[in-house]
Amino acid sequence: MARYFVVFAGGGLGATARYLLSGAVYRFMSSQFPYGTVLVNTLGCFLIGFLMTFFQERFAVNPELRLFLTIGMLGGFTTFSTFSYETIPLIRSGGYMTASANVAYMLLNCLGATWVGGLIGAQF
């Protein structure tokens, strides 16, 4: 039961962090492109790559801490459901190029961030 609470608490904190960070981005950037979601997903992918590699290869941590940080916080922080929700209106409005750019950028950026995070995590 404690593991469920750990994931629940981390998810709430991660979702709050996502809301704050993406909101901050949208205050400074155009809302014509989902920059906040791109930043959140890229950062979340980098962090999951870093933390999982670091925890598995360099520094064993308490299993509850790993659940809290990865499944909980980063699970609540990353936003692929939001990514999908924001992409569909772009397609429906005829913004095929913008939608395609969003999909390509998100895919390449997040896979790259996970890979780089893993490389850096292996160095610690």
Jmol script that loads the backbone (N, CA, C; Angstrom):
load data "model"
ATOM      1  N   MET A   1       0.819  -1.196   0.000  1.00  0.00           N
ATOM      2  CA  MET A   1       0.000   0.000   0.000  1.00  0.00           C
ATOM      3  C   MET A   1       0.868   1.266   0.000  1.00  0.00           C
ATOM      4  N   ALA A   2       2.007   1.206   0.676  1.00  0.00           N
ATOM      5  CA  ALA A   2       2.892   2.373   0.740  1.00  0.00           C
ATOM      6  C   ALA A   2       3.385   2.761  -0.652  1.00  0.00           C
ATOM      7  N   ARG A   3       3.623   1.785  -1.524  1.00  0.00           N
ATOM      8  CA  ARG A   3       4.100   2.088  -2.873  1.00  0.00           C
ATOM      9  C   ARG A   3       3.056   2.863  -3.669  1.00  0.00           C
ATOM     10  N   TYR A   4       1.802   2.553  -3.478  1.00  0.00           N
ATOM     11  CA  TYR A   4       0.742   3.289  -4.168  1.00  0.00           C
ATOM     12  C   TYR A   4       0.709   4.747  -3.719  1.00  0.00           C
ATOM     13  N   PHE A   5       0.886   4.953  -2.441  1.00  0.00           N
ATOM     14  CA  PHE A   5       0.897   6.324  -1.926  1.00  0.00           C
ATOM     15  C   PHE A   5       2.100   7.100  -2.467  1.00  0.00           C
ATOM     16  N   VAL A   6       3.242   6.434  -2.549  1.00  0.00           N
ATOM     17  CA  VAL A   6       4.460   7.071  -3.065  1.00  0.00           C
ATOM     18  C   VAL A   6       4.240   7.512  -4.519  1.00  0.00           C
ATOM     19  N   VAL A   7       3.658   6.643  -5.330  1.00  0.00           N
ATOM     20  CA  VAL A   7       3.387   6.988  -6.732  1.00  0.00           C
ATOM     21  C   VAL A   7       2.343   8.109  -6.805  1.00  0.00           C
ATOM     22  N   PHE A   8       1.313   8.012  -5.980  1.00  0.00           N
ATOM     23  CA  PHE A   8       0.258   9.029  -5.934  1.00  0.00           C
ATOM     24  C   PHE A   8       0.835  10.400  -5.566  1.00  0.00           C
ATOM     25  N   ALA A   9       1.640  10.445  -4.527  1.00  0.00           N
ATOM     26  CA  ALA A   9       2.222  11.722  -4.082  1.00  0.00           C
ATOM     27  C   ALA A   9       3.161  12.294  -5.147  1.00  0.00           C
ATOM     28  N   GLY A  10       4.000  11.454  -5.730  1.00  0.00           N
ATOM     29  CA  GLY A  10       4.900  11.915  -6.787  1.00  0.00           C
ATOM     30  C   GLY A  10       4.144  12.406  -8.000  1.00  0.00           C
ATOM     31  N   GLY A  11       3.066  11.701  -8.373  1.00  0.00           N
ATOM     32  CA  GLY A  11       2.267  12.109  -9.521  1.00  0.00           C
ATOM     33  C   GLY A  11       1.637  13.479  -9.326  1.00  0.00           C
ATOM     34  N   GLY A  12       1.169  13.748  -8.121  1.00  0.00           N
ATOM     35  CA  GLY A  12       0.586  15.058  -7.832  1.00  0.00           C
ATOM     36  C   GLY A  12       1.610  16.164  -7.939  1.00  0.00           C
ATOM     37  N   LEU A  13       2.789  15.911  -7.412  1.00  0.00           N
ATOM     38  CA  LEU A  13       3.857  16.916  -7.497  1.00  0.00           C
ATOM     39  C   LEU A  13       4.319  17.108  -8.937  1.00  0.00           C
ATOM     40  N   GLY A  14       4.424  16.008  -9.676  1.00  0.00           N
ATOM     41  CA  GLY A  14       4.833  16.110 -11.078  1.00  0.00           C
ATOM     42  C   GLY A  14       3.818  16.867 -11.919  1.00  0.00           C
ATOM     43  N   ALA A  15       2.539  16.604 -11.699  1.00  0.00           N
ATOM     44  CA  ALA A  15       1.500  17.310 -12.443  1.00  0.00           C
ATOM     45  C   ALA A  15       1.497  18.796 -12.101  1.00  0.00           C
ATOM     46  N   THR A  16       1.731  19.119 -10.842  1.00  0.00           N
ATOM     47  CA  THR A  16       1.805  20.524 -10.436  1.00  0.00           C
ATOM     48  C   THR A  16       2.998  21.206 -11.088  1.00  0.00           C
ATOM     49  N   ALA A  17       4.131  20.522 -11.125  1.00  0.00           N
ATOM     50  CA  ALA A  17       5.326  21.073 -11.778  1.00  0.00           C
ATOM     51  C   ALA A  17       5.074  21.282 -13.267  1.00  0.00           C
ATOM     52  N   ARG A  18       4.381  20.345 -13.899  1.00  0.00           N
ATOM     53  CA  ARG A  18       4.042  20.494 -15.327  1.00  0.00           C
ATOM     54  C   ARG A  18       3.174  21.724 -15.543  1.00  0.00           C
ATOM     55  N   TYR A  19       2.171  21.893 -14.729  1.00  0.00           N
ATOM     56  CA  TYR A  19       1.257  23.028 -14.841  1.00  0.00           C
ATOM     57  C   TYR A  19       2.018  24.351 -14.693  1.00  0.00           C
ATOM     58  N   LEU A  20       2.902  24.424 -13.701  1.00  0.00           N
ATOM     59  CA  LEU A  20       3.654  25.658 -13.456  1.00  0.00           C
ATOM     60  C   LEU A  20       4.635  25.955 -14.585  1.00  0.00           C
ATOM     61  N   LEU A  21       5.386  24.941 -15.017  1.00  0.00           N
ATOM     62  CA  LEU A  21       6.400  25.158 -16.052  1.00  0.00           C
ATOM     63  C   LEU A  21       5.768  25.473 -17.399  1.00  0.00           C
ATOM     64  N   SER A  22       4.776  24.698 -17.806  1.00  0.00           N
ATOM     65  CA  SER A  22       4.183  24.978 -19.116  1.00  0.00           C
ATOM     66  C   SER A  22       3.452  26.323 -19.098  1.00  0.00           C
ATOM     67  N   GLY A  23       2.848  26.673 -17.984  1.00  0.00           N
ATOM     68  CA  GLY A  23       2.207  27.979 -17.872  1.00  0.00           C
ATOM     69  C   GLY A  23       3.203  29.110 -17.992  1.00  0.00           C
ATOM     70  N   ALA A  24       4.370  28.940 -17.377  1.00  0.00           N
ATOM     71  CA  ALA A  24       5.419  29.959 -17.478  1.00  0.00           C
ATOM     72  C   ALA A  24       5.885  30.117 -18.919  1.00  0.00           C
ATOM     73  N   VAL A  25       6.030  29.004 -19.624  1.00  0.00           N
ATOM     74  CA  VAL A  25       6.459  29.070 -21.025  1.00  0.00           C
ATOM     75  C   VAL A  25       5.432  29.824 -21.862  1.00  0.00           C
ATOM     76  N   TYR A  26       4.160  29.535 -21.662  1.00  0.00           N
ATOM     77  CA  TYR A  26       3.125  30.184 -22.468  1.00  0.00           C
ATOM     78  C   TYR A  26       2.971  31.665 -22.156  1.00  0.00           C
ATOM     79  N   ARG A  27       3.443  32.104 -21.015  1.00  0.00           N
ATOM     80  CA  ARG A  27       3.406  33.543 -20.729  1.00  0.00           C
ATOM     81  C   ARG A  27       4.449  34.293 -21.558  1.00  0.00           C
ATOM     82  N   PHE A  28       5.492  33.588 -22.013  1.00  0.00           N
ATOM     83  CA  PHE A  28       6.579  34.235 -22.746  1.00  0.00           C
ATOM     84  C   PHE A  28       6.625  33.865 -24.222  1.00  0.00           C
ATOM     85  N   MET A  29       5.924  32.816 -24.612  1.00  0.00           N
ATOM     86  CA  MET A  29       5.990  32.341 -25.991  1.00  0.00           C
ATOM     87  C   MET A  29       4.600  32.405 -26.622  1.00  0.00           C
ATOM     88  N   SER A  30       4.564  32.315 -27.923  1.00  0.00           N
ATOM     89  CA  SER A  30       3.307  32.283 -28.656  1.00  0.00           C
ATOM     90  C   SER A  30       2.516  31.026 -28.312  1.00  0.00           C
ATOM     91  N   SER A  31       1.216  31.145 -28.323  1.00  0.00           N
ATOM     92  CA  SER A  31       0.373  29.974 -28.086  1.00  0.00           C
ATOM     93  C   SER A  31       0.000  29.283 -29.401  1.00  0.00           C
ATOM     94  N   GLN A  32       0.611  29.706 -30.501  1.00  0.00           N
ATOM     95  CA  GLN A  32       0.343  29.093 -31.798  1.00  0.00           C
ATOM     96  C   GLN A  32       0.975  27.716 -31.930  1.00  0.00           C
ATOM     97  N   PHE A  33       1.940  27.418 -31.091  1.00  0.00           N
ATOM     98  CA  PHE A  33       2.633  26.122 -31.096  1.00  0.00           C
ATOM     99  C   PHE A  33       2.774  25.691 -29.644  1.00  0.00           C
ATOM    100  N   PRO A  34       2.582  24.414 -29.326  1.00  0.00           N
ATOM    101  CA  PRO A  34       2.603  23.962 -27.927  1.00  0.00           C
ATOM    102  C   PRO A  34       4.019  23.876 -27.337  1.00  0.00           C
ATOM    103  N   TYR A  35       4.671  25.018 -27.218  1.00  0.00           N
ATOM    104  CA  TYR A  35       6.037  25.061 -26.697  1.00  0.00           C
ATOM    105  C   TYR A  35       6.141  24.523 -25.271  1.00  0.00           C
ATOM    106  N   GLY A  36       5.167  24.821 -24.430  1.00  0.00           N
ATOM    107  CA  GLY A  36       5.204  24.352 -23.045  1.00  0.00           C
ATOM    108  C   GLY A  36       5.197  22.839 -22.966  1.00  0.00           C
ATOM    109  N   THR A  37       4.368  22.210 -23.773  1.00  0.00           N
ATOM    110  CA  THR A  37       4.303  20.749 -23.790  1.00  0.00           C
ATOM    111  C   THR A  37       5.601  20.161 -24.328  1.00  0.00           C
ATOM    112  N   VAL A  38       6.152  20.778 -25.358  1.00  0.00           N
ATOM    113  CA  VAL A  38       7.428  20.304 -25.903  1.00  0.00           C
ATOM    114  C   VAL A  38       8.515  20.366 -24.831  1.00  0.00           C
ATOM    115  N   LEU A  39       8.591  21.472 -24.108  1.00  0.00           N
ATOM    116  CA  LEU A  39       9.607  21.612 -23.067  1.00  0.00           C
ATOM    117  C   LEU A  39       9.403  20.588 -21.955  1.00  0.00           C
ATOM    118  N   VAL A  40       8.174  20.433 -21.499  1.00  0.00           N
ATOM    119  CA  VAL A  40       7.891  19.489 -20.416  1.00  0.00           C
ATOM    120  C   VAL A  40       8.242  18.064 -20.844  1.00  0.00           C
ATOM    121  N   ASN A  41       7.820  17.659 -22.040  1.00  0.00           N
ATOM    122  CA  ASN A  41       8.120  16.296 -22.487  1.00  0.00           C
ATOM    123  C   ASN A  41       9.611  16.077 -22.685  1.00  0.00           C
ATOM    124  N   THR A  42      10.300  17.056 -23.240  1.00  0.00           N
ATOM    125  CA  THR A  42      11.744  16.919 -23.445  1.00  0.00           C
ATOM    126  C   THR A  42      12.468  16.808 -22.108  1.00  0.00           C
ATOM    127  N   LEU A  43      12.150  17.688 -21.190  1.00  0.00           N
ATOM    128  CA  LEU A  43      12.781  17.651 -19.872  1.00  0.00           C
ATOM    129  C   LEU A  43      12.445  16.352 -19.149  1.00  0.00           C
ATOM    130  N   GLY A  44      11.184  15.930 -19.210  1.00  0.00           N
ATOM    131  CA  GLY A  44      10.786  14.678 -18.565  1.00  0.00           C
ATOM    132  C   GLY A  44      11.502  13.479 -19.152  1.00  0.00           C
ATOM    133  N   CYS A  45      11.649  13.446 -20.468  1.00  0.00           N
ATOM    134  CA  CYS A  45      12.367  12.340 -21.114  1.00  0.00           C
ATOM    135  C   CYS A  45      13.840  12.349 -20.741  1.00  0.00           C
ATOM    136  N   PHE A  46      14.446  13.525 -20.711  1.00  0.00           N
ATOM    137  CA  PHE A  46      15.842  13.623 -20.284  1.00  0.00           C
ATOM    138  C   PHE A  46      15.992  13.092 -18.854  1.00  0.00           C
ATOM    139  N   LEU A  47      15.111  13.535 -17.977  1.00  0.00           N
ATOM    140  CA  LEU A  47      15.222  13.143 -16.572  1.00  0.00           C
ATOM    141  C   LEU A  47      14.993  11.657 -16.356  1.00  0.00           C
ATOM    142  N   ILE A  48      14.049  11.051 -17.088  1.00  0.00           N
ATOM    143  CA  ILE A  48      13.830   9.617 -16.924  1.00  0.00           C
ATOM    144  C   ILE A  48      15.036   8.837 -17.437  1.00  0.00           C
ATOM    145  N   GLY A  49      15.619   9.291 -18.543  1.00  0.00           N
ATOM    146  CA  GLY A  49      16.830   8.635 -19.043  1.00  0.00           C
ATOM    147  C   GLY A  49      17.971   8.747 -18.055  1.00  0.00           C
ATOM    148  N   PHE A  50      18.159   9.933 -17.517  1.00  0.00           N
ATOM    149  CA  PHE A  50      19.222  10.165 -16.539  1.00  0.00           C
ATOM    150  C   PHE A  50      18.995   9.357 -15.271  1.00  0.00           C
ATOM    151  N   LEU A  51      17.826   9.508 -14.665  1.00  0.00           N
ATOM    152  CA  LEU A  51      17.580   8.879 -13.366  1.00  0.00           C
ATOM    153  C   LEU A  51      17.597   7.360 -13.438  1.00  0.00           C
ATOM    154  N   MET A  52      16.944   6.776 -14.429  1.00  0.00           N
ATOM    155  CA  MET A  52      16.909   5.311 -14.505  1.00  0.00           C
ATOM    156  C   MET A  52      18.301   4.746 -14.746  1.00  0.00           C
ATOM    157  N   THR A  53      19.079   5.381 -15.603  1.00  0.00           N
ATOM    158  CA  THR A  53      20.442   4.915 -15.826  1.00  0.00           C
ATOM    159  C   THR A  53      21.277   5.099 -14.571  1.00  0.00           C
ATOM    160  N   PHE A  54      21.171   6.252 -13.958  1.00  0.00           N
ATOM    161  CA  PHE A  54      21.916   6.546 -12.731  1.00  0.00           C
ATOM    162  C   PHE A  54      21.559   5.558 -11.633  1.00  0.00           C
ATOM    163  N   PHE A  55      20.271   5.283 -11.447  1.00  0.00           N
ATOM    164  CA  PHE A  55      19.834   4.383 -10.380  1.00  0.00           C
ATOM    165  C   PHE A  55      20.208   2.929 -10.668  1.00  0.00           C
ATOM    166  N   GLN A  56      20.179   2.532 -11.923  1.00  0.00           N
ATOM    167  CA  GLN A  56      20.465   1.142 -12.261  1.00  0.00           C
ATOM    168  C   GLN A  56      21.953   0.846 -12.366  1.00  0.00           C
ATOM    169  N   GLU A  57      22.744   1.811 -12.809  1.00  0.00           N
ATOM    170  CA  GLU A  57      24.142   1.546 -13.083  1.00  0.00           C
ATOM    171  C   GLU A  57      25.110   2.178 -12.097  1.00  0.00           C
ATOM    172  N   ARG A  58      24.712   3.227 -11.400  1.00  0.00           N
ATOM    173  CA  ARG A  58      25.674   3.962 -10.589  1.00  0.00           C
ATOM    174  C   ARG A  58      25.331   4.046  -9.110  1.00  0.00           C
ATOM    175  N   PHE A  59      24.065   4.185  -8.797  1.00  0.00           N
ATOM    176  CA  PHE A  59      23.704   4.479  -7.425  1.00  0.00           C
ATOM    177  C   PHE A  59      22.377   3.807  -7.095  1.00  0.00           C
ATOM    178  N   ALA A  60      22.456   2.743  -6.328  1.00  0.00           N
ATOM    179  CA  ALA A  60      21.228   2.053  -5.932  1.00  0.00           C
ATOM    180  C   ALA A  60      20.498   2.906  -4.898  1.00  0.00           C
ATOM    181  N   VAL A  61      19.219   3.123  -5.129  1.00  0.00           N
ATOM    182  CA  VAL A  61      18.419   3.910  -4.190  1.00  0.00           C
ATOM    183  C   VAL A  61      17.291   3.036  -3.656  1.00  0.00           C
ATOM    184  N   ASN A  62      16.690   3.518  -2.634  1.00  0.00           N
ATOM    185  CA  ASN A  62      15.519   2.881  -2.062  1.00  0.00           C
ATOM    186  C   ASN A  62      14.469   2.721  -3.165  1.00  0.00           C
ATOM    187  N   PRO A  63      13.860   1.538  -3.310  1.00  0.00           N
ATOM    188  CA  PRO A  63      12.871   1.339  -4.373  1.00  0.00           C
ATOM    189  C   PRO A  63      11.709   2.330  -4.321  1.00  0.00           C
ATOM    190  N   GLU A  64      11.320   2.744  -3.127  1.00  0.00           N
ATOM    191  CA  GLU A  64      10.229   3.715  -3.021  1.00  0.00           C
ATOM    192  C   GLU A  64      10.639   5.081  -3.570  1.00  0.00           C
ATOM    193  N   LEU A  65      11.892   5.459  -3.359  1.00  0.00           N
ATOM    194  CA  LEU A  65      12.365   6.726  -3.910  1.00  0.00           C
ATOM    195  C   LEU A  65      12.365   6.678  -5.427  1.00  0.00           C
ATOM    196  N   ARG A  66      12.803   5.573  -5.982  1.00  0.00           N
ATOM    197  CA  ARG A  66      12.801   5.435  -7.436  1.00  0.00           C
ATOM    198  C   ARG A  66      11.373   5.492  -7.974  1.00  0.00           C
ATOM    199  N   LEU A  67      10.431   4.808  -7.324  1.00  0.00           N
ATOM    200  CA  LEU A  67       9.026   4.880  -7.734  1.00  0.00           C
ATOM    201  C   LEU A  67       8.502   6.308  -7.653  1.00  0.00           C
ATOM    202  N   PHE A  68       8.818   6.992  -6.559  1.00  0.00           N
ATOM    203  CA  PHE A  68       8.367   8.367  -6.354  1.00  0.00           C
ATOM    204  C   PHE A  68       8.857   9.277  -7.475  1.00  0.00           C
ATOM    205  N   LEU A  69      10.145   9.190  -7.796  1.00  0.00           N
ATOM    206  CA  LEU A  69      10.734  10.094  -8.784  1.00  0.00           C
ATOM    207  C   LEU A  69      10.364   9.747 -10.221  1.00  0.00           C
ATOM    208  N   THR A  70      10.360   8.455 -10.570  1.00  0.00           N
ATOM    209  CA  THR A  70      10.173   8.083 -11.975  1.00  0.00           C
ATOM    210  C   THR A  70       8.717   7.837 -12.332  1.00  0.00           C
ATOM    211  N   ILE A  71       8.100   6.861 -11.717  1.00  0.00           N
ATOM    212  CA  ILE A  71       6.706   6.552 -12.038  1.00  0.00           C
ATOM    213  C   ILE A  71       5.798   7.684 -11.551  1.00  0.00           C
ATOM    214  N   GLY A  72       6.031   8.158 -10.340  1.00  0.00           N
ATOM    215  CA  GLY A  72       5.197   9.208  -9.768  1.00  0.00           C
ATOM    216  C   GLY A  72       5.439  10.566 -10.383  1.00  0.00           C
ATOM    217  N   MET A  73       6.553  11.204 -10.006  1.00  0.00           N
ATOM    218  CA  MET A  73       6.800  12.588 -10.448  1.00  0.00           C
ATOM    219  C   MET A  73       6.896  12.716 -11.961  1.00  0.00           C
ATOM    220  N   LEU A  74       7.739  11.902 -12.591  1.00  0.00           N
ATOM    221  CA  LEU A  74       7.905  12.060 -14.038  1.00  0.00           C
ATOM    222  C   LEU A  74       6.689  11.559 -14.800  1.00  0.00           C
ATOM    223  N   GLY A  75       5.991  10.562 -14.253  1.00  0.00           N
ATOM    224  CA  GLY A  75       4.741  10.119 -14.868  1.00  0.00           C
ATOM    225  C   GLY A  75       3.691  11.229 -14.845  1.00  0.00           C
ATOM    226  N   GLY A  76       3.630  11.967 -13.744  1.00  0.00           N
ATOM    227  CA  GLY A  76       2.707  13.093 -13.654  1.00  0.00           C
ATOM    228  C   GLY A  76       3.192  14.314 -14.422  1.00  0.00           C
ATOM    229  N   PHE A  77       4.494  14.404 -14.607  1.00  0.00           N
ATOM    230  CA  PHE A  77       5.095  15.581 -15.242  1.00  0.00           C
ATOM    231  C   PHE A  77       4.991  15.539 -16.766  1.00  0.00           C
ATOM    232  N   THR A  78       5.310  14.409 -17.374  1.00  0.00           N
ATOM    233  CA  THR A  78       5.288  14.340 -18.836  1.00  0.00           C
ATOM    234  C   THR A  78       3.857  14.313 -19.332  1.00  0.00           C
ATOM    235  N   THR A  79       3.669  14.718 -20.552  1.00  0.00           N
ATOM    236  CA  THR A  79       2.320  15.056 -21.008  1.00  0.00           C
ATOM    237  C   THR A  79       1.986  14.516 -22.394  1.00  0.00           C
ATOM    238  N   PHE A  80       2.232  13.263 -22.648  1.00  0.00           N
ATOM    239  CA  PHE A  80       1.902  12.802 -23.986  1.00  0.00           C
ATOM    240  C   PHE A  80       0.407  12.797 -24.251  1.00  0.00           C
ATOM    241  N   SER A  81      -0.415  12.703 -23.224  1.00  0.00           N
ATOM    242  CA  SER A  81      -1.849  12.847 -23.456  1.00  0.00           C
ATOM    243  C   SER A  81      -2.155  14.281 -23.881  1.00  0.00           C
ATOM    244  N   THR A  82      -1.501  15.252 -23.257  1.00  0.00           N
ATOM    245  CA  THR A  82      -1.681  16.648 -23.655  1.00  0.00           C
ATOM    246  C   THR A  82      -1.136  16.870 -25.058  1.00  0.00           C
ATOM    247  N   PHE A  83      -0.006  16.267 -25.361  1.00  0.00           N
ATOM    248  CA  PHE A  83       0.577  16.349 -26.700  1.00  0.00           C
ATOM    249  C   PHE A  83      -0.443  15.890 -27.745  1.00  0.00           C
ATOM    250  N   SER A  84      -1.086  14.767 -27.497  1.00  0.00           N
ATOM    251  CA  SER A  84      -2.084  14.252 -28.440  1.00  0.00           C
ATOM    252  C   SER A  84      -3.270  15.200 -28.546  1.00  0.00           C
ATOM    253  N   TYR A  85      -3.728  15.659 -27.408  1.00  0.00           N
ATOM    254  CA  TYR A  85      -4.890  16.554 -27.372  1.00  0.00           C
ATOM    255  C   TYR A  85      -4.613  17.865 -28.109  1.00  0.00           C
ATOM    256  N   GLU A  86      -3.393  18.370 -28.014  1.00  0.00           N
ATOM    257  CA  GLU A  86      -3.039  19.618 -28.691  1.00  0.00           C
ATOM    258  C   GLU A  86      -2.777  19.418 -30.185  1.00  0.00           C
ATOM    259  N   THR A  87      -2.396  18.222 -30.583  1.00  0.00           N
ATOM    260  CA  THR A  87      -2.092  17.960 -31.988  1.00  0.00           C
ATOM    261  C   THR A  87      -3.363  17.789 -32.816  1.00  0.00           C
ATOM    262  N   ILE A  88      -4.381  17.153 -32.252  1.00  0.00           N
ATOM    263  CA  ILE A  88      -5.617  16.898 -32.994  1.00  0.00           C
ATOM    264  C   ILE A  88      -6.277  18.188 -33.497  1.00  0.00           C
ATOM    265  N   PRO A  89      -6.416  19.240 -32.683  1.00  0.00           N
ATOM    266  CA  PRO A  89      -7.006  20.475 -33.217  1.00  0.00           C
ATOM    267  C   PRO A  89      -6.179  21.091 -34.353  1.00  0.00           C
ATOM    268  N   LEU A  90      -4.866  20.920 -34.300  1.00  0.00           N
ATOM    269  CA  LEU A  90      -4.030  21.428 -35.391  1.00  0.00           C
ATOM    270  C   LEU A  90      -4.403  20.722 -36.696  1.00  0.00           C
ATOM    271  N   ILE A  91      -4.602  19.422 -36.607  1.00  0.00           N
ATOM    272  CA  ILE A  91      -4.988  18.647 -37.795  1.00  0.00           C
ATOM    273  C   ILE A  91      -6.388  19.047 -38.253  1.00  0.00           C
ATOM    274  N   ARG A  92      -7.318  19.125 -37.314  1.00  0.00           N
ATOM    275  CA  ARG A  92      -8.712  19.461 -37.651  1.00  0.00           C
ATOM    276  C   ARG A  92      -8.852  20.841 -38.286  1.00  0.00           C
ATOM    277  N   SER A  93      -7.981  21.760 -37.887  1.00  0.00           N
ATOM    278  CA  SER A  93      -8.065  23.119 -38.444  1.00  0.00           C
ATOM    279  C   SER A  93      -7.294  23.250 -39.752  1.00  0.00           C
ATOM    280  N   GLY A  94      -6.737  22.152 -40.240  1.00  0.00           N
ATOM    281  CA  GLY A  94      -5.997  22.197 -41.500  1.00  0.00           C
ATOM    282  C   GLY A  94      -4.535  22.557 -41.331  1.00  0.00           C
ATOM    283  N   GLY A  95      -4.055  22.643 -40.099  1.00  0.00           N
ATOM    284  CA  GLY A  95      -2.650  22.972 -39.851  1.00  0.00           C
ATOM    285  C   GLY A  95      -1.779  21.727 -39.914  1.00  0.00           C
ATOM    286  N   TYR A  96      -1.782  21.091 -41.071  1.00  0.00           N
ATOM    287  CA  TYR A  96      -1.071  19.818 -41.222  1.00  0.00           C
ATOM    288  C   TYR A  96       0.438  19.967 -41.048  1.00  0.00           C
ATOM    289  N   MET A  97       0.990  21.039 -41.552  1.00  0.00           N
ATOM    290  CA  MET A  97       2.436  21.252 -41.407  1.00  0.00           C
ATOM    291  C   MET A  97       2.809  21.492 -39.936  1.00  0.00           C
ATOM    292  N   THR A  98       2.000  22.293 -39.244  1.00  0.00           N
ATOM    293  CA  THR A  98       2.267  22.560 -37.832  1.00  0.00           C
ATOM    294  C   THR A  98       2.099  21.284 -37.022  1.00  0.00           C
ATOM    295  N   ALA A  99       1.052  20.519 -37.307  1.00  0.00           N
ATOM    296  CA  ALA A  99       0.833  19.259 -36.604  1.00  0.00           C
ATOM    297  C   ALA A  99       1.981  18.290 -36.878  1.00  0.00           C
ATOM    298  N   SER A 100       2.406  18.199 -38.117  1.00  0.00           N
ATOM    299  CA  SER A 100       3.521  17.310 -38.471  1.00  0.00           C
ATOM    300  C   SER A 100       4.806  17.746 -37.795  1.00  0.00           C
ATOM    301  N   ALA A 101       5.036  19.056 -37.751  1.00  0.00           N
ATOM    302  CA  ALA A 101       6.229  19.564 -37.068  1.00  0.00           C
ATOM    303  C   ALA A 101       6.176  19.227 -35.582  1.00  0.00           C
ATOM    304  N   ASN A 102       5.022  19.369 -34.986  1.00  0.00           N
ATOM    305  CA  ASN A 102       4.867  19.055 -33.571  1.00  0.00           C
ATOM    306  C   ASN A 102       5.158  17.574 -33.312  1.00  0.00           C
ATOM    307  N   VAL A 103       4.596  16.685 -34.121  1.00  0.00           N
ATOM    308  CA  VAL A 103       4.813  15.249 -33.949  1.00  0.00           C
ATOM    309  C   VAL A 103       6.282  14.900 -34.154  1.00  0.00           C
ATOM    310  N   ALA A 104       6.874  15.388 -35.235  1.00  0.00           N
ATOM    311  CA  ALA A 104       8.278  15.076 -35.521  1.00  0.00           C
ATOM    312  C   ALA A 104       9.199  15.634 -34.436  1.00  0.00           C
ATOM    313  N   TYR A 105       8.966  16.875 -34.062  1.00  0.00           N
ATOM    314  CA  TYR A 105       9.810  17.497 -33.049  1.00  0.00           C
ATOM    315  C   TYR A 105       9.696  16.761 -31.719  1.00  0.00           C
ATOM    316  N   MET A 106       8.474  16.431 -31.317  1.00  0.00           N
ATOM    317  CA  MET A 106       8.268  15.758 -30.042  1.00  0.00           C
ATOM    318  C   MET A 106       8.941  14.388 -30.049  1.00  0.00           C
ATOM    319  N   LEU A 107       8.762  13.645 -31.114  1.00  0.00           N
ATOM    320  CA  LEU A 107       9.343  12.313 -31.195  1.00  0.00           C
ATOM    321  C   LEU A 107      10.869  12.366 -31.167  1.00  0.00           C
ATOM    322  N   LEU A 108      11.446  13.159 -32.047  1.00  0.00           N
ATOM    323  CA  LEU A 108      12.905  13.222 -32.124  1.00  0.00           C
ATOM    324  C   LEU A 108      13.512  13.855 -30.876  1.00  0.00           C
ATOM    325  N   ASN A 109      12.910  14.921 -30.413  1.00  0.00           N
ATOM    326  CA  ASN A 109      13.427  15.627 -29.253  1.00  0.00           C
ATOM    327  C   ASN A 109      13.374  14.758 -27.996  1.00  0.00           C
ATOM    328  N   CYS A 110      12.258  14.087 -27.781  1.00  0.00           N
ATOM    329  CA  CYS A 110      12.109  13.294 -26.560  1.00  0.00           C
ATOM    330  C   CYS A 110      12.946  12.024 -26.596  1.00  0.00           C
ATOM    331  N   LEU A 111      13.028  11.369 -27.736  1.00  0.00           N
ATOM    332  CA  LEU A 111      13.922  10.214 -27.828  1.00  0.00           C
ATOM    333  C   LEU A 111      15.373  10.643 -27.631  1.00  0.00           C
ATOM    334  N   GLY A 112      15.748  11.752 -28.245  1.00  0.00           N
ATOM    335  CA  GLY A 112      17.109  12.265 -28.072  1.00  0.00           C
ATOM    336  C   GLY A 112      17.394  12.661 -26.638  1.00  0.00           C
ATOM    337  N   ALA A 113      16.444  13.296 -25.986  1.00  0.00           N
ATOM    338  CA  ALA A 113      16.640  13.706 -24.588  1.00  0.00           C
ATOM    339  C   ALA A 113      16.777  12.495 -23.671  1.00  0.00           C
ATOM    340  N   THR A 114      15.996  11.442 -23.916  1.00  0.00           N
ATOM    341  CA  THR A 114      16.115  10.230 -23.112  1.00  0.00           C
ATOM    342  C   THR A 114      17.495   9.602 -23.304  1.00  0.00           C
ATOM    343  N   TRP A 115      17.959   9.566 -24.536  1.00  0.00           N
ATOM    344  CA  TRP A 115      19.269   8.990 -24.837  1.00  0.00           C
ATOM    345  C   TRP A 115      20.385   9.806 -24.172  1.00  0.00           C
ATOM    346  N   VAL A 116      20.351  11.122 -24.319  1.00  0.00           N
ATOM    347  CA  VAL A 116      21.368  11.987 -23.709  1.00  0.00           C
ATOM    348  C   VAL A 116      21.315  11.886 -22.186  1.00  0.00           C
ATOM    349  N   GLY A 117      20.118  11.854 -21.619  1.00  0.00           N
ATOM    350  CA  GLY A 117      19.989  11.681 -20.178  1.00  0.00           C
ATOM    351  C   GLY A 117      20.621  10.383 -19.709  1.00  0.00           C
ATOM    352  N   GLY A 118      20.416   9.316 -20.477  1.00  0.00           N
ATOM    353  CA  GLY A 118      21.051   8.040 -20.141  1.00  0.00           C
ATOM    354  C   GLY A 118      22.565   8.097 -20.223  1.00  0.00           C
ATOM    355  N   LEU A 119      23.079   8.771 -21.245  1.00  0.00           N
ATOM    356  CA  LEU A 119      24.530   8.920 -21.378  1.00  0.00           C
ATOM    357  C   LEU A 119      25.117   9.690 -20.194  1.00  0.00           C
ATOM    358  N   ILE A 120      24.465  10.764 -19.810  1.00  0.00           N
ATOM    359  CA  ILE A 120      24.950  11.551 -18.686  1.00  0.00           C
ATOM    360  C   ILE A 120      24.794  10.794 -17.379  1.00  0.00           C
ATOM    361  N   GLY A 121      23.676  10.090 -17.222  1.00  0.00           N
ATOM    362  CA  GLY A 121      23.463   9.288 -16.016  1.00  0.00           C
ATOM    363  C   GLY A 121      24.522   8.217 -15.840  1.00  0.00           C
ATOM    364  N   ALA A 122      25.014   7.670 -16.935  1.00  0.00           N
ATOM    365  CA  ALA A 122      26.050   6.626 -16.868  1.00  0.00           C
ATOM    366  C   ALA A 122      27.406   7.187 -16.419  1.00  0.00           C
ATOM    367  N   GLN A 123      27.573   8.504 -16.491  1.00  0.00           N
ATOM    368  CA  GLN A 123      28.847   9.120 -16.123  1.00  0.00           C
ATOM    369  C   GLN A 123      28.975   9.353 -14.619  1.00  0.00           C
ATOM    370  N   PHE A 124      27.876   9.312 -13.908  1.00  0.00           N
ATOM    371  CA  PHE A 124      27.896   9.598 -12.471  1.00  0.00           C
ATOM    372  C   PHE A 124      28.100   8.372 -11.637  1.00  0.00           C
TER     373      PHE A 124
END
end "model"
wireframe off; spacefill off
backbone 0.3
color backbone group
